[in-house]
Amino acid sequence: METIDRGLFVPPDSTPYVDSPMPIGYNATISAPHMHAACLELLADHLQPGMSALDVGSGTGYLTACFAMMVGPEGHAVGVEHIPELVDFSTNNIRSSAASSFLNEGSLSLHVADGRLGWPQLAPYDAIHVGAAAPEIPQPLIDQLKPGGRLVIPVGTVFQDLQVVDKNLDGSVNVRTETSVRYVPLTSKAAQLHNN
């Protein structure tokens, strides 16, 4: 997080270093820095050099860029966002950041897609992060998690918990609750834009 300047990943006239979430348009937000730090800590063992990471609801691209810095040029960091304008915004943000070389070399990629379906093209992943709250854990994300991998996802509607999903080597999963959180909903593009 010290290497990737959050100031490059927020809309103009924002206060990028205040520890709170902020709107980025399209009924989406960038999480507060403390939440990004908490998720990076939870995933740190699964973001080692050469590993693969998926960021669902990648928004401004900030956490995807952090993932790229951690997995390095031999790894893969993939961002999925269903709003094309946010993918364009995040691509430009990353191009101006310390992670730009990973984008140019192809070890970091951003895609327009429904995050609830993950990004099977580069699965399985050592680490999956979801930046919006799902009513339940989407099965495609569990399916795309590598045995030994970890998924961090906010789950719930009115009341939400940050859940940590560990996939065992035999394919079974363990789920535990880390803390209570408040995220925007993980939903369809149409539902998200309808709320504008």
PyMOL commands that set and color helices and strands:
alter all, ss='L'
color gray80, all
select helices_A, chain A and resi 6-8+33-46+62-71+84-95+100-105+115-117+120-122+139-143+189-194
alter helices_A, ss='H'
color red, helices_A
select strands_A, chain A and resi 22-25+28-30+52-56+76-81+108-112+125-130+145-156+160-167+173-181
alter strands_A, ss='S'
color yellow, strands_A
deselect
rebuild
show_as cartoon
